[in-house]
């Protein structure tokens, strides 16, 4: 699958996602949401951001995000990060090949050069990377790290676990994506607690 950098339209875009989900909750089909609901100045910017928000939400089961407006800001950001990992192969591979192994090996330091090295390594399997200009490389690296910061998984260049109630994670287990709990740095005992709570 070819790597796309369309995620650089915006990082997690929490406000835009909230506006789209509000429209869906009013009865509009997700794919029919009018880009003009977004509070974005330019017509082109509205269209691009709306298209990416819809694409991200479509990639996840609706049960994961339908109560989005009732979640805390941290929970909202984590939900959107999950949607992004489901949508963009580049982000998923970066997280699973670089971010998670760092966390598991107790290396909490994550810097822009880690993202650059990842892209350089992946260029052999993804020749499209070599076609990107330097500005695309830079933008991709910036947004990848910004998404982690917005999701509460990265602070001051250091990986950190998010602070949310265990019950929040149940939504991902219900749709068969227990992998996200580990990806979001949940300890094994906490992952087991979430699974057991759903089975009891």
N, C-alpha and C positions, 0 to 999 in steps of 0.2 A: 504494500500500500504506500503510495507516494505521500511524503510529508507535506502538510499544508501549514502555512503560516497565517491563515486567515484569523487565527485567534488574536493576532496583534491589533484587531479592530478595537480592542479594549481588554483590560485585564478581566476581572470577574464580573464587572458591570452589574453590581447589585441593584442600583436604582433602576436601571433599564429593565432588568429581569423582573423586578417588583411591578413595574408599570405593565409589562406584557402579561404577567400572571394575573394581575388585577383584571385585565380585559378578559382573559380566559375564564376567570371566576364569574364574570358577568354573563358568560354564555358564548363568547366568541371562540370559534375553533382556533387552535394554536397557530395553524398555518395561515389563517385568515386575519390575524391581528394586523391592524393598520400601523405602519411605521410612524405615522404622525402622533401616536400616543406617547412617543418618547420625547423627552425634553432636551432635544439636541438641535442646535441652531441650523446647521446646513442640511439640506434635503438629502444630499449624498451620504452624509454622516449618519442621519436617521435610518436610511435604508440599509446601510452596511451593518450598523449595530443591531437593528431589529432582526436582520437576517441571521446574524450569528447567535443572538439570544435564542431565537426560535430553534435554530439548529441544535444548540446545546440542550435545550429542554426536551426536544424530540428524541435525543439520544438516550434519555433516561425514562424509566417508568414514571408515569404521572404521580403515582402514590408517593414518590420520593420528594416531590416538590409542591404538591397541591396545597399543603398548609404553610407554604413559604412565608406568607405575610404574617403568620402568627409566631414564627421562629425568632430567636434572638439574632442580632446582627452577626455574631460569630457563627451560629448555626446556619444562617443564610449563606455566609461566605463558604463554609465547608460544603454545603449542598451544591453550590455553584462550581466549586473546584472539582467535586466528584463528576458533575455533568461535563466539565471540560476534559477530564481524564477519559471519559467515555466517548467524547467527540473527536478529540485530536490525538492521533497515534503518536505524534512527536512528543506531546506533553506526557502521555502515558509512559512511553519508553524512557524519557528523561527521569520521571519520578521513580520508576521501578528499577532502572539500571544505575542511577546515580544517587538520588535523594534517599530512597529507602535503604540501600546498602550502607550509606554513610551513617544513617541513624542506627542501624543494626550493629555496626562496628564501633559505636560510641564516638564517631567522628562527627561532631555537631557543626563544623565549619562548612558553610556553603557560600561560594563566591562566584562572580561572573565568569572567572576562568574555568570553573567546573562545567558551566553550561557550554562554553566555547569548546572545551576538550571533548565533550559529549558529541557536539555537532561534527567536529573534525573526525572523530572515530566513526560516526554513522555515515559519513560521506561515501564510503566505499559501497555500502549497501543502498544508499539513497543518493544517486548521482544528481538529483535535482538540487541538492544542497550546494553543489559547486556552481550552480547557475544563479544563486542568490547574490545580490550585491552586498557590499559591506554594510550598508544601512539596514538591509533586511536581517543580516546576521546580528547586528547590534540590537535591533528592535526585538527580535525573537528572544535573545538572551535577557533583555530587560524585562519583557512581559512574563517570561517563564518564572523569573524570580519574584516579580511583583505579585503574581498570582499566589505564590507560596506565602508571601508576606500578608496579603489580604486574607488568606485562609487561616491565618494564625499559626502556620507551621514554620515560619521563619521570622526571626526578630534580631536585628543588629547583626546579620550575617551568621546567626546561629540557629540550627534546627531546634524546634520546641514542640511539645505536645499541646494540642488545643484544649481549652478548658470548657467542656460542655458536659451536660448530664449523660450518664450511660444510656438512658432511654432514647436519646436522640439517634443513636447508632442502629436502633432496631429496624428503621426504615430500609437500610441497606441490606441487612440480613434477610428481610422479608422478600426482597427481589433477587436473592441469590448472589449478591455482591459483597460477601463477607470479606473479600480481599481488601476492600476499601478501609476496613477497620485497622488492618495491619499497616496499610499504606499511610494512614493518618496517625501512626505512632501509638496506637492503643496497645497496652501491655496484654500479654497472652491471657492473664487471669481475667482482665476486663472484657476481652473478646469472648471468653468462655461464659462470663456472667451474662452478657447480652444474649448469646445464643440460648443459654439455659432459661433465661427469663421468658423467651418466646416459646420454649418447649413445655414449660410448666403450665 
